Amino acid sequence: MSKNANSTSNDLEARIDLLIKRFKEQKGIIDAYVKREREWKKDKVLHRKIVAKLEKDLKKVKSE
């Protein structure tokens, strides 16, 4: 291999490594966001159930 071809392949490897590193960083950010979003939705459902129960109890107390 010529010196130029060797340096080109080294440059290509460096660029690929950089892209893989960026991909892994972005994947980590996205995974963390998805995890927080799922937890938020689960909490939201639980809070809705609690609010519905409290509203039902409030109506029951008001009707007495």
C-alpha positions as CSV (number, residue, x, y, z in Angstrom):
1,M,0.0,0.0,0.0
2,S,1.2,3.5,-0.7
3,K,1.6,6.0,2.1
4,N,-1.3,8.1,0.8
5,A,-3.7,5.1,0.8
6,N,-2.6,4.1,4.3
7,S,-3.2,7.6,5.7
8,T,-6.6,7.7,4.0
9,S,-7.6,4.4,5.6
10,N,-6.4,5.7,8.9
11,D,-8.5,8.9,8.4
12,L,-11.5,6.8,7.5
13,E,-11.1,4.7,10.6
14,A,-10.8,7.8,12.8
15,R,-13.9,9.3,11.3
16,I,-15.8,6.0,11.7
17,D,-14.7,5.8,15.4
18,L,-15.9,9.4,15.9
19,L,-19.3,8.6,14.4
20,I,-19.7,5.5,16.5
21,K,-18.8,7.5,19.6
22,R,-21.3,10.2,18.7
23,F,-24.0,7.5,18.0
24,K,-23.4,5.9,21.4
25,E,-23.7,9.3,23.1
26,Q,-26.9,10.1,21.3
27,K,-28.3,6.7,22.0
28,G,-27.6,7.2,25.7
29,I,-29.3,10.5,25.7
30,I,-32.3,9.1,23.9
31,D,-32.5,6.1,26.2
32,A,-32.5,8.3,29.3
33,Y,-35.2,10.5,27.8
34,V,-37.4,7.5,27.0
35,K,-36.9,6.1,30.5
36,R,-37.9,9.5,32.1
37,E,-40.9,9.7,29.7
38,R,-42.1,6.2,30.6
39,E,-41.8,7.0,34.4
40,W,-43.7,10.3,33.9
41,K,-46.5,8.5,32.0
42,K,-46.7,5.8,34.7
43,D,-46.9,8.5,37.4
44,K,-49.5,10.4,35.4
45,V,-51.8,7.4,35.3
46,L,-51.4,6.8,39.0
47,H,-52.2,10.4,39.8
48,R,-55.3,10.3,37.6
49,K,-56.5,7.3,39.5
50,I,-56.0,9.0,42.8
51,V,-57.7,12.2,41.6
52,A,-60.7,10.2,40.3
53,K,-61.0,8.4,43.6
54,L,-60.8,11.7,45.6
55,E,-63.4,13.3,43.3
56,K,-65.7,10.3,43.8
57,D,-65.2,10.6,47.6
58,L,-65.8,14.3,47.5
59,K,-69.1,13.9,45.6
60,K,-70.1,11.2,48.1
61,V,-69.4,13.6,51.0
62,K,-71.2,16.5,49.4
63,S,-74.3,14.4,48.7
64,E,-74.6,13.4,52.4
